[in-house]
Amino acid sequence: MLVREDKGGQADYTSLLVRPGEIQVSAGVFGTAPLYLVSVGQDLYGSWDLADLRPHLRPDRLNPIVVARTLSRQHRYSSDTLFDGVHRLTERATAVFTTRGLTIAHPEPARHVLEPRSLRAGVDPVDMFDALLTDIVAEWRSTADCVAIEVSGGADSGNVALSTAVVGFGSVHTFGLLMGGRIGRLQRDRRGALVDHLGLRDTAVPAMQHPPFVPGGVRERRLPHDPAGAFYQEAFDVVRGHVAACGSEVIFTGGGGDEVNAHHSRTNAELPAVEAVPWLGEEATKALAQVNENLAPAPVLPVPTLMAFGLHNPAYLKLGIWPVAPLAHPRMVRFMEQLPHEHKRGKAMFRDRLRRAGLPESVAAPTEPENFLAVMESGLRTYGLPLLDDMLHDSLLVDLGYVDPEALVRARDHAERAAVVPDLLCDTLALEVGLRSLA
């Protein structure tokens, strides 16, 4: 028996092959809804929501390498998860379950364009990008009538909005988080200019009202959730609630825009230095030497994009909303890999398209783009430090040797006096709270 939802030959699917003595689960190239699998005796359990597997998770039996990656922000795309025995089905991989247990078979590394190509005489890359992006968005016209767009006020989501507005959906509504202070005022003006230009309805959620660890949020209420999930989940949960309330079946996002405009991973660009985490315990410190082991092969989509899908998308799926990132479509990835660097540097082509559409320079190339730093600081200082106090007295991570309690006490004392709370504390607190929610 083979069960597969096929949307016009798209590569976004999960296939299930059942035959006597064997089950095979395979994934396509998109990774929109990463699948987590765990075998218990003769049974195989799977879900795109890690919390659904809660009865089979052991917060006291963690994978040291993944814990070290999480605490040190050295995230890697791998079938490994925080929990021993729980596997992520990475793109194009196949999970094979038999009486002997569960194994993951990885594909060959995806082929990529290694060097950009020269444009033919007379070819306008902006026109080509416009046509390609609009064609990718239009693939969903027969699937959904009411759609939403995540709009931040930046070039990525702005270009997705341009294409979505002209495709011909029955209803289009934009949603997004609005930052505070001067940055937030500039962002609000950009969003207003974009949605007014396109004639769309917009809902903006003040992010400062929903920072990490805020009372009533998923972490403060200890609701079961992925410990390594999206850090700004509280704020995005409010956005997602508005999307669901308007009846949208699909939401288009600007995900992947940064990655497709970056220099290819096969260039000589160096990774930034890893910031030291003073409160790492002995178990996490030992595991740091293995953070680059057991990685998935090179995927079709950019690795950071796939990892972001895993953080951001499950909460949409829980509400029956399918998230789509047109800028990360395989056709777009290949187009951008071939594009000469001068059209990608500073997102030049993306910004030129916004200008040609008649949008002001403040939208096409903002001088002060939005960021989450103030939201993070507010959440940590107001709500995170009290949680850290609790952690100093009772902590899974401390008990398992992943966090040094004495160093954590020093970090807590420093954070109280510091002008800015060290943001690395976010990862430790979020991981601790998430593990406890599944205990």
VEXKE-714757 format. One record per residue (C-alpha): residue in three letters; x, z, y. Coordinates in nm, 2 decimals, m for minus. Each point is the difference from the previous one (the first is absolute). Example, Ala and Ser with C-alpha at 12.3 -4.5 7.8 and 13.67 -1.06 7.14 Angstrom:
% VEXKE-714757
+------+--------+--------+--------+
! zagu !      X !      Z !      Y !
+------+--------+--------+--------+
!  ALA !   1.23 !   0.78 !  m0.45 !
!  SER !   0.14 !  m0.07 !   0.34 !
+------+--------+--------+--------+
//
This chain:
% VEXKE-714757
+------+--------+--------+--------+
! zagu !      X !      Z !      Y !
+------+--------+--------+--------+
!  MET !   0.00 !   0.00 !   0.00 !
!  LEU !   0.13 !  m0.10 !   0.34 !
!  VAL !  m0.17 !   0.13 !   0.32 !
!  ARG !   0.12 !  m0.15 !   0.33 !
!  GLU !  m0.17 !  m0.04 !   0.34 !
!  ASP !   0.11 !  m0.34 !   0.13 !
!  LYS !  m0.05 !  m0.08 !   0.36 !
!  GLY !   0.07 !  m0.37 !   0.03 !
!  GLY !   0.34 !   0.01 !  m0.16 !
!  GLN !   0.13 !   0.28 !   0.22 !
!  ALA !   0.30 !   0.20 !  m0.13 !
!  ASP !  m0.16 !   0.33 !   0.08 !
!  TYR !  m0.13 !   0.13 !  m0.33 !
!  THR !   0.03 !   0.25 !  m0.28 !
!  SER !  m0.05 !  m0.13 !  m0.35 !
!  LEU !  m0.09 !   0.20 !  m0.31 !
!  LEU !   0.07 !  m0.13 !  m0.35 !
!  VAL !  m0.14 !   0.20 !  m0.28 !
!  ARG !   0.08 !  m0.08 !  m0.37 !
!  PRO !   0.03 !   0.21 !  m0.31 !
!  GLY !   0.27 !   0.26 !   0.04 !
!  GLU !   0.11 !  m0.11 !   0.35 !
!  ILE !  m0.12 !   0.00 !   0.36 !
!  GLN !   0.18 !  m0.21 !   0.27 !
!  VAL !  m0.06 !   0.05 !   0.37 !
!  SER !   0.16 !  m0.26 !   0.24 !
!  ALA !   0.02 !  m0.02 !   0.38 !
!  GLY !   0.02 !  m0.30 !   0.24 !
!  VAL !   0.24 !  m0.04 !   0.29 !
!  PHE !  m0.20 !   0.18 !   0.28 !
!  GLY !   0.00 !   0.36 !  m0.10 !
!  THR !  m0.31 !   0.06 !   0.22 !
!  ALA !  m0.11 !   0.28 !  m0.24 !
!  PRO !   0.29 !   0.14 !  m0.19 !
!  LEU !  m0.10 !   0.13 !  m0.34 !
!  TYR !   0.12 !   0.33 !  m0.14 !
!  LEU !   0.00 !   0.04 !  m0.38 !
!  VAL !   0.05 !   0.30 !  m0.23 !
!  SER !  m0.03 !   0.02 !  m0.38 !
!  VAL !  m0.13 !   0.31 !  m0.16 !
!  GLY !   0.01 !  m0.02 !  m0.38 !
!  GLN !  m0.20 !  m0.30 !  m0.11 !
!  ASP !  m0.16 !  m0.04 !   0.35 !
!  LEU !   0.11 !  m0.20 !   0.30 !
!  TYR !  m0.12 !   0.10 !   0.35 !
!  GLY !   0.04 !  m0.20 !   0.31 !
!  SER !  m0.11 !   0.00 !   0.37 !
!  TRP !   0.11 !  m0.13 !   0.33 !
!  ASP !  m0.07 !   0.35 !   0.13 !
!  LEU !   0.26 !   0.25 !  m0.13 !
!  ALA !  m0.24 !   0.29 !   0.05 !
!  ASP !  m0.23 !  m0.15 !  m0.26 !
!  LEU !   0.27 !   0.08 !  m0.26 !
!  ARG !   0.01 !   0.36 !   0.10 !
!  PRO !  m0.10 !   0.14 !  m0.34 !
!  HIS !   0.31 !  m0.16 !  m0.14 !
!  LEU !   0.25 !   0.09 !   0.27 !
!  ARG !   0.25 !   0.28 !  m0.02 !
!  PRO !   0.13 !   0.11 !   0.34 !
!  ASP !   0.26 !   0.21 !  m0.18 !
!  ARG !   0.13 !  m0.31 !  m0.18 !
!  LEU !   0.13 !  m0.23 !   0.27 !
!  ASN !   0.24 !  m0.29 !   0.00 !
!  PRO !   0.31 !   0.14 !   0.19 !
!  ILE !   0.11 !  m0.35 !   0.12 !
!  VAL !  m0.34 !  m0.07 !   0.16 !
!  VAL !  m0.01 !   0.35 !   0.15 !
!  ALA !   0.35 !  m0.06 !   0.15 !
!  ARG !  m0.11 !  m0.34 !   0.14 !
!  THR !  m0.30 !   0.15 !   0.16 !
!  LEU !   0.17 !   0.30 !   0.16 !
!  SER !   0.29 !  m0.22 !   0.13 !
!  ARG !  m0.21 !  m0.30 !   0.11 !
!  GLN !   0.18 !  m0.23 !  m0.24 !
!  HIS !  m0.31 !  m0.15 !  m0.14 !
!  ARG !   0.04 !  m0.27 !  m0.27 !
!  TYR !  m0.24 !  m0.24 !  m0.17 !
!  SER !  m0.01 !   0.10 !  m0.36 !
!  SER !  m0.23 !   0.07 !  m0.29 !
!  ASP !   0.11 !   0.37 !   0.03 !
!  THR !  m0.23 !   0.24 !   0.17 !
!  LEU !   0.02 !   0.37 !   0.10 !
!  PHE !  m0.14 !   0.10 !  m0.34 !
!  ASP !   0.18 !  m0.03 !  m0.33 !
!  GLY !  m0.20 !  m0.23 !  m0.23 !
!  VAL !  m0.20 !  m0.17 !   0.28 !
!  HIS !   0.10 !  m0.36 !   0.08 !
!  ARG !  m0.08 !  m0.23 !   0.28 !
!  LEU !  m0.08 !  m0.36 !  m0.10 !
!  THR !   0.23 !  m0.19 !   0.24 !
!  GLU !  m0.07 !  m0.36 !   0.09 !
!  ARG !   0.00 !  m0.26 !  m0.28 !
!  ALA !   0.08 !   0.28 !  m0.25 !
!  THR !  m0.18 !   0.06 !  m0.33 !
!  ALA !  m0.07 !   0.34 !  m0.15 !
!  VAL !  m0.02 !  m0.01 !  m0.38 !
!  PHE !  m0.17 !   0.29 !  m0.18 !
!  THR !   0.02 !   0.04 !  m0.37 !
!  THR !   0.01 !   0.29 !  m0.25 !
!  ARG !   0.36 !   0.04 !   0.09 !
!  GLY !  m0.08 !   0.07 !   0.36 !
!  LEU !   0.01 !  m0.17 !   0.34 !
!  THR !   0.27 !  m0.24 !   0.12 !
!  ILE !   0.03 !  m0.21 !   0.32 !
!  ALA !   0.13 !  m0.36 !  m0.04 !
!  HIS !   0.14 !  m0.13 !   0.33 !
!  PRO !   0.01 !  m0.37 !   0.10 !
!  GLU !   0.30 !  m0.20 !   0.11 !
!  PRO !   0.09 !   0.05 !   0.37 !
!  ALA !  m0.21 !  m0.22 !   0.23 !
!  ARG !   0.17 !  m0.30 !   0.15 !
!  HIS !   0.04 !  m0.01 !   0.38 !
!  VAL !   0.13 !  m0.23 !   0.26 !
!  LEU !   0.35 !   0.11 !   0.07 !
!  GLU !   0.06 !  m0.18 !   0.33 !
!  PRO !  m0.23 !  m0.12 !   0.27 !
!  ARG !  m0.06 !  m0.37 !   0.04 !
!  SER !   0.02 !  m0.22 !   0.30 !
!  LEU !  m0.33 !  m0.11 !   0.15 !
!  ARG !  m0.09 !  m0.37 !  m0.01 !
!  ALA !  m0.01 !  m0.18 !   0.33 !
!  GLY !  m0.33 !   0.05 !   0.18 !
!  VAL !  m0.11 !   0.29 !  m0.22 !
!  ASP !  m0.15 !   0.29 !   0.19 !
!  PRO !   0.04 !   0.32 !  m0.20 !
!  VAL !  m0.27 !   0.18 !   0.20 !
!  ASP !  m0.25 !  m0.26 !  m0.10 !
!  MET !   0.11 !   0.02 !  m0.36 !
!  PHE !  m0.03 !   0.38 !   0.00 !
!  ASP !  m0.34 !  m0.02 !   0.17 !
!  ALA !  m0.14 !  m0.23 !  m0.26 !
!  LEU !   0.15 !   0.18 !  m0.30 !
!  LEU !  m0.11 !   0.35 !   0.11 !
!  THR !  m0.35 !  m0.12 !   0.08 !
!  ASP !  m0.02 !  m0.18 !  m0.34 !
!  ILE !   0.10 !   0.32 !  m0.18 !
!  VAL !  m0.26 !   0.20 !   0.18 !
!  ALA !  m0.26 !  m0.26 !  m0.07 !
!  GLU !   0.04 !   0.04 !  m0.37 !
!  TRP !  m0.21 !   0.32 !   0.03 !
!  ARG !  m0.29 !  m0.18 !   0.18 !
!  SER !  m0.20 !  m0.05 !  m0.32 !
!  THR !   0.07 !   0.36 !  m0.12 !
!  ALA !  m0.11 !   0.21 !   0.30 !
!  ASP !  m0.24 !  m0.04 !   0.29 !
!  CYS !   0.08 !   0.32 !   0.19 !
!  VAL !   0.37 !   0.06 !   0.05 !
!  ALA !   0.22 !   0.23 !   0.20 !
!  ILE !   0.35 !  m0.02 !   0.15 !
!  GLU !   0.25 !   0.28 !   0.05 !
!  VAL !   0.13 !  m0.06 !   0.35 !
!  SER !   0.28 !   0.21 !   0.14 !
!  GLY !   0.07 !  m0.20 !   0.31 !
!  GLY !   0.31 !  m0.16 !  m0.13 !
!  ALA !   0.10 !  m0.36 !  m0.08 !
!  ASP !  m0.07 !   0.02 !  m0.38 !
!  SER !  m0.36 !   0.12 !   0.01 !
!  GLY !  m0.06 !  m0.21 !   0.31 !
!  ASN !   0.08 !  m0.32 !  m0.18 !
!  VAL !  m0.21 !   0.10 !  m0.30 !
!  ALA !  m0.29 !   0.07 !   0.24 !
!  LEU !   0.04 !  m0.35 !   0.16 !
!  SER !  m0.04 !  m0.17 !  m0.33 !
!  THR !  m0.28 !   0.23 !  m0.12 !
!  ALA !  m0.21 !  m0.06 !   0.31 !
!  VAL !   0.00 !  m0.38 !  m0.04 !
!  VAL !  m0.06 !  m0.02 !  m0.38 !
!  GLY !  m0.38 !   0.05 !   0.02 !
!  PHE !  m0.08 !   0.33 !  m0.16 !
!  GLY !  m0.35 !   0.13 !   0.06 !
!  SER !   0.12 !   0.32 !   0.17 !
!  VAL !   0.35 !   0.11 !   0.11 !
!  HIS !   0.08 !   0.35 !   0.13 !
!  THR !   0.34 !   0.14 !   0.10 !
!  PHE !   0.12 !   0.35 !  m0.07 !
!  GLY !   0.32 !   0.19 !   0.06 !
!  LEU !   0.18 !   0.32 !   0.12 !
!  LEU !   0.06 !   0.06 !   0.37 !
!  MET !   0.31 !   0.20 !   0.09 !
!  GLY !   0.01 !   0.26 !   0.28 !
!  GLY !   0.18 !   0.01 !   0.33 !
!  ARG !   0.14 !  m0.29 !   0.19 !
!  ILE !   0.07 !  m0.20 !  m0.32 !
!  GLY !  m0.36 !   0.05 !  m0.10 !
!  ARG !  m0.13 !  m0.12 !   0.34 !
!  LEU !   0.20 !  m0.32 !  m0.03 !
!  GLN !  m0.11 !  m0.05 !  m0.36 !
!  ARG !  m0.36 !   0.05 !   0.11 !
!  ASP !   0.04 !  m0.27 !   0.26 !
!  ARG !   0.15 !  m0.24 !  m0.25 !
!  ARG !  m0.27 !   0.06 !  m0.26 !
!  GLY !  m0.27 !  m0.05 !   0.28 !
!  ALA !   0.16 !  m0.33 !   0.11 !
!  LEU !   0.01 !  m0.13 !  m0.36 !
!  VAL !  m0.35 !   0.10 !  m0.11 !
!  ASP !  m0.16 !  m0.12 !   0.33 !
!  HIS !   0.18 !  m0.33 !  m0.03 !
!  LEU !  m0.13 !  m0.05 !  m0.36 !
!  GLY !  m0.34 !   0.14 !   0.07 !
!  LEU !   0.02 !   0.27 !  m0.27 !
!  ARG !  m0.14 !   0.35 !  m0.04 !
!  ASP !   0.27 !   0.27 !  m0.01 !
!  THR !   0.02 !   0.36 !  m0.11 !
!  ALA !   0.31 !   0.19 !   0.10 !
!  VAL !   0.07 !   0.35 !  m0.15 !
!  PRO !   0.22 !   0.24 !   0.20 !
!  ALA !   0.29 !   0.07 !  m0.23 !
!  MET !   0.10 !   0.32 !   0.18 !
!  GLN !  m0.33 !   0.16 !  m0.11 !
!  HIS !   0.09 !  m0.06 !  m0.37 !
!  PRO !   0.37 !   0.07 !  m0.05 !
!  PRO !   0.16 !   0.09 !  m0.33 !
!  PHE !  m0.12 !   0.33 !  m0.15 !
!  VAL !  m0.29 !   0.03 !   0.24 !
!  PRO !  m0.28 !   0.24 !  m0.10 !
!  GLY !  m0.27 !  m0.19 !  m0.19 !
!  GLY !   0.24 !  m0.27 !  m0.12 !
!  VAL !   0.09 !  m0.08 !  m0.36 !
!  ARG !   0.32 !   0.21 !   0.01 !
!  GLU !  m0.14 !   0.31 !   0.17 !
!  ARG !  m0.30 !   0.00 !  m0.24 !
!  ARG !   0.23 !  m0.05 !  m0.30 !
!  LEU !  m0.21 !  m0.29 !  m0.12 !
!  PRO !   0.17 !  m0.18 !  m0.30 !
!  HIS !   0.22 !  m0.28 !   0.14 !
!  ASP !   0.33 !  m0.19 !  m0.07 !
!  PRO !   0.28 !   0.24 !   0.11 !
!  ALA !   0.20 !  m0.31 !   0.11 !
!  GLY !  m0.29 !  m0.16 !   0.18 !
!  ALA !  m0.03 !  m0.12 !   0.36 !
!  PHE !   0.12 !   0.27 !   0.24 !
!  TYR !  m0.26 !  m0.08 !   0.26 !
!  GLN !  m0.28 !   0.00 !  m0.25 !
!  GLU !  m0.22 !   0.25 !   0.20 !
!  ALA !  m0.02 !  m0.24 !   0.29 !
!  PHE !  m0.04 !  m0.31 !  m0.21 !
!  ASP !  m0.27 !   0.17 !  m0.20 !
!  VAL !  m0.21 !   0.02 !   0.32 !
!  VAL !   0.06 !  m0.37 !   0.06 !
!  ARG !  m0.10 !  m0.08 !  m0.36 !
!  GLY !  m0.32 !   0.20 !   0.04 !
!  HIS !  m0.10 !  m0.22 !   0.30 !
!  VAL !   0.08 !  m0.32 !  m0.19 !
!  ALA !  m0.22 !   0.11 !  m0.29 !
!  ALA !  m0.28 !   0.10 !   0.23 !
!  CYS !  m0.01 !  m0.35 !   0.15 !
!  GLY !  m0.05 !  m0.15 !  m0.34 !
!  SER !   0.33 !  m0.20 !  m0.02 !
!  GLU !   0.10 !  m0.12 !  m0.34 !
!  VAL !   0.34 !  m0.13 !   0.09 !
!  ILE !   0.25 !   0.12 !   0.27 !
!  PHE !   0.28 !  m0.22 !   0.12 !
!  THR !   0.32 !   0.18 !   0.10 !
!  GLY !   0.33 !  m0.09 !   0.17 !
!  GLY !   0.20 !   0.13 !  m0.30 !
!  GLY !   0.31 !  m0.19 !  m0.08 !
!  GLY !   0.06 !  m0.13 !   0.35 !
!  ASP !   0.32 !   0.19 !   0.06 !
!  GLU !   0.14 !  m0.10 !  m0.34 !
!  VAL !  m0.06 !  m0.37 !   0.02 !
!  ASN !   0.16 !  m0.01 !   0.34 !
!  ALA !   0.31 !   0.19 !  m0.11 !
!  HIS !   0.32 !  m0.16 !  m0.10 !
!  HIS !  m0.01 !  m0.07 !  m0.37 !
!  SER !   0.11 !   0.28 !  m0.23 !
!  ARG !   0.27 !  m0.22 !  m0.13 !
!  THR !   0.18 !  m0.02 !   0.33 !
!  ASN !   0.29 !   0.24 !   0.09 !
!  ALA !  m0.23 !   0.24 !   0.19 !
!  GLU !   0.10 !   0.36 !  m0.08 !
!  LEU !  m0.25 !   0.27 !  m0.08 !
!  PRO !  m0.02 !   0.28 !   0.25 !
!  ALA !   0.19 !   0.32 !  m0.10 !
!  VAL !  m0.20 !   0.25 !  m0.18 !
!  GLU !  m0.07 !   0.32 !   0.19 !
!  ALA !   0.11 !   0.31 !  m0.18 !
!  VAL !  m0.27 !   0.25 !  m0.11 !
!  PRO !   0.16 !   0.35 !   0.03 !
!  TRP !  m0.26 !   0.18 !  m0.22 !
!  LEU !   0.04 !  m0.22 !  m0.31 !
!  GLY !   0.03 !   0.22 !  m0.31 !
!  GLU !   0.23 !  m0.05 !  m0.29 !
!  GLU !  m0.23 !  m0.21 !  m0.21 !
!  ALA !  m0.07 !  m0.25 !   0.28 !
!  THR !   0.36 !  m0.01 !   0.11 !
!  LYS !   0.11 !  m0.09 !  m0.35 !
!  ALA !  m0.27 !  m0.27 !  m0.03 !
!  LEU !   0.12 !  m0.17 !   0.33 !
!  ALA !   0.27 !  m0.18 !  m0.19 !
!  GLN !  m0.27 !  m0.18 !  m0.21 !
!  VAL !  m0.24 !  m0.11 !   0.28 !
!  ASN !   0.08 !  m0.37 !  m0.07 !
!  GLU !  m0.06 !   0.01 !  m0.37 !
!  ASN !  m0.29 !  m0.16 !  m0.19 !
!  LEU !  m0.12 !  m0.21 !   0.29 !
!  ALA !  m0.25 !  m0.28 !  m0.04 !
!  PRO !   0.15 !  m0.36 !   0.03 !
!  ALA !  m0.02 !  m0.19 !   0.32 !
!  PRO !  m0.37 !  m0.06 !   0.08 !
!  VAL !  m0.18 !  m0.29 !   0.16 !
!  LEU !  m0.11 !   0.21 !   0.29 !
!  PRO !   0.24 !   0.21 !   0.21 !
!  VAL !   0.06 !   0.34 !  m0.16 !
!  PRO !  m0.09 !   0.21 !   0.30 !
!  THR !  m0.34 !  m0.19 !   0.02 !
!  LEU !  m0.07 !   0.08 !  m0.37 !
!  MET !   0.09 !   0.36 !   0.05 !
!  ALA !  m0.23 !   0.02 !   0.31 !
!  PHE !  m0.29 !  m0.14 !  m0.20 !
!  GLY !   0.04 !   0.29 !  m0.24 !
!  LEU !  m0.02 !   0.25 !   0.28 !
!  HIS !  m0.27 !  m0.15 !   0.21 !
!  ASN !  m0.24 !  m0.20 !  m0.23 !
!  PRO !  m0.14 !   0.25 !  m0.26 !
!  ALA !  m0.20 !   0.19 !   0.27 !
!  TYR !  m0.17 !  m0.32 !   0.10 !
!  LEU !  m0.07 !  m0.09 !  m0.36 !
!  LYS !  m0.16 !   0.34 !  m0.05 !
!  LEU !  m0.26 !  m0.10 !   0.26 !
!  GLY !  m0.06 !  m0.35 !  m0.16 !
!  ILE !   0.20 !  m0.18 !   0.27 !
!  TRP !   0.26 !  m0.26 !  m0.10 !
!  PRO !   0.30 !  m0.01 !   0.23 !
!  VAL !   0.16 !  m0.34 !   0.06 !
!  ALA !   0.34 !  m0.06 !   0.16 !
!  PRO !   0.01 !  m0.37 !   0.09 !
!  LEU !   0.36 !   0.02 !   0.14 !
!  ALA !   0.12 !   0.11 !  m0.34 !
!  HIS !  m0.17 !  m0.29 !  m0.20 !
!  PRO !   0.26 !  m0.17 !  m0.22 !
!  ARG !  m0.05 !  m0.33 !   0.19 !
!  MET !   0.07 !   0.18 !   0.33 !
!  VAL !   0.31 !   0.18 !  m0.15 !
!  ARG !   0.14 !  m0.33 !  m0.11 !
!  PHE !  m0.07 !  m0.17 !   0.33 !
!  MET !   0.17 !   0.28 !   0.19 !
!  GLU !   0.30 !   0.00 !  m0.23 !
!  GLN !   0.06 !  m0.36 !   0.09 !
!  LEU !  m0.05 !   0.04 !   0.37 !
!  PRO !   0.31 !   0.00 !   0.22 !
!  HIS !   0.09 !   0.34 !   0.12 !
!  GLU !  m0.05 !  m0.07 !   0.37 !
!  HIS !  m0.37 !  m0.03 !  m0.06 !
!  LYS !  m0.01 !   0.34 !  m0.18 !
!  ARG !   0.23 !   0.20 !   0.22 !
!  GLY !  m0.20 !   0.24 !   0.20 !
!  LYS !  m0.31 !  m0.16 !  m0.16 !
!  ALA !   0.04 !  m0.29 !   0.24 !
!  MET !  m0.24 !  m0.24 !  m0.18 !
!  PHE !  m0.27 !   0.28 !  m0.04 !
!  ARG !   0.02 !   0.07 !   0.37 !
!  ASP !   0.00 !  m0.37 !   0.10 !
!  ARG !  m0.33 !  m0.04 !  m0.19 !
!  LEU !  m0.16 !   0.29 !   0.19 !
!  ARG !   0.11 !  m0.15 !   0.33 !
!  ARG !  m0.14 !  m0.35 !  m0.09 !
!  ALA !  m0.33 !   0.17 !  m0.09 !
!  GLY !  m0.02 !   0.11 !   0.36 !
!  LEU !   0.09 !   0.37 !  m0.04 !
!  PRO !   0.20 !   0.17 !   0.27 !
!  GLU !   0.37 !   0.08 !  m0.03 !
!  SER !  m0.08 !   0.37 !  m0.04 !
!  VAL !  m0.17 !  m0.09 !  m0.33 !
!  ALA !   0.24 !  m0.26 !  m0.12 !
!  ALA !   0.32 !   0.20 !   0.07 !
!  PRO !  m0.08 !   0.36 !   0.10 !
!  THR !   0.29 !   0.19 !   0.16 !
!  GLU !  m0.10 !   0.33 !  m0.16 !
!  PRO !  m0.16 !  m0.05 !  m0.34 !
!  GLU !  m0.20 !   0.28 !  m0.17 !
!  ASN !   0.16 !   0.25 !  m0.24 !
!  PHE !  m0.10 !   0.31 !  m0.18 !
!  LEU !   0.27 !   0.23 !   0.11 !
!  ALA !  m0.23 !   0.21 !   0.22 !
!  VAL !  m0.26 !   0.02 !  m0.27 !
!  MET !   0.25 !   0.12 !  m0.25 !
!  GLU !   0.15 !   0.26 !   0.24 !
!  SER !  m0.35 !   0.14 !   0.07 !
!  GLY !  m0.09 !   0.03 !  m0.36 !
!  LEU !   0.32 !   0.16 !  m0.10 !
!  ARG !   0.02 !   0.25 !   0.28 !
!  THR !  m0.36 !   0.10 !   0.01 !
!  TYR !  m0.10 !  m0.01 !  m0.37 !
!  GLY !   0.31 !  m0.08 !  m0.21 !
!  LEU !   0.21 !   0.30 !   0.09 !
!  PRO !  m0.26 !   0.25 !  m0.12 !
!  LEU !  m0.01 !  m0.19 !  m0.33 !
!  LEU !   0.37 !   0.02 !  m0.01 !
!  ASP !  m0.02 !   0.38 !   0.03 !
!  ASP !  m0.22 !   0.00 !  m0.31 !
!  MET !   0.25 !  m0.22 !  m0.18 !
!  LEU !   0.28 !   0.25 !   0.07 !
!  HIS !  m0.19 !   0.26 !  m0.21 !
!  ASP !  m0.14 !  m0.22 !  m0.28 !
!  SER !   0.12 !  m0.35 !  m0.07 !
!  LEU !   0.00 !  m0.23 !  m0.30 !
!  LEU !   0.29 !  m0.20 !   0.15 !
!  VAL !   0.21 !   0.32 !   0.04 !
!  ASP !  m0.09 !   0.13 !  m0.35 !
!  LEU !   0.10 !  m0.33 !  m0.16 !
!  GLY !   0.34 !   0.00 !   0.19 !
!  TYR !  m0.08 !  m0.30 !   0.22 !
!  VAL !   0.01 !   0.20 !   0.33 !
!  ASP !   0.25 !   0.27 !   0.10 !
!  PRO !  m0.21 !   0.29 !   0.14 !
!  GLU !   0.28 !   0.15 !   0.22 !
!  ALA !   0.06 !  m0.34 !   0.16 !
!  LEU !  m0.37 !  m0.05 !   0.05 !
!  VAL !  m0.02 !   0.34 !   0.18 !
!  ARG !   0.28 !  m0.12 !   0.23 !
!  ALA !  m0.19 !  m0.33 !   0.06 !
!  ARG !  m0.32 !   0.19 !   0.08 !
!  ASP !   0.18 !   0.22 !   0.25 !
!  HIS !   0.16 !  m0.30 !   0.17 !
!  ALA !  m0.33 !  m0.19 !   0.01 !
!  GLU !  m0.17 !   0.29 !   0.19 !
!  ARG !   0.26 !  m0.02 !   0.28 !
!  ALA !   0.07 !  m0.38 !   0.00 !
!  ALA !  m0.14 !  m0.23 !   0.26 !
!  VAL !  m0.11 !  m0.23 !  m0.28 !
!  VAL !  m0.08 !   0.11 !  m0.36 !
!  PRO !   0.23 !  m0.18 !  m0.25 !
!  ASP !  m0.22 !  m0.27 !  m0.15 !
!  LEU !   0.17 !   0.03 !  m0.34 !
!  LEU !  m0.20 !   0.31 !  m0.04 !
!  CYS !  m0.31 !  m0.22 !  m0.02 !
!  ASP !   0.11 !  m0.14 !  m0.33 !
!  THR !   0.07 !   0.34 !  m0.16 !
!  LEU !  m0.33 !   0.15 !   0.13 !
!  ALA !  m0.21 !  m0.30 !  m0.10 !
!  LEU !   0.16 !  m0.01 !  m0.35 !
!  GLU !  m0.06 !   0.38 !  m0.05 !
!  VAL !  m0.36 !  m0.02 !   0.11 !
!  GLY !  m0.07 !  m0.31 !  m0.20 !
!  LEU !   0.14 !   0.15 !  m0.32 !
!  ARG !  m0.21 !   0.31 !   0.05 !
!  SER !  m0.31 !  m0.21 !   0.04 !
!  LEU !   0.05 !  m0.14 !  m0.35 !
!  ALA !   0.10 !   0.33 !  m0.16 !
+------+--------+--------+--------+
//
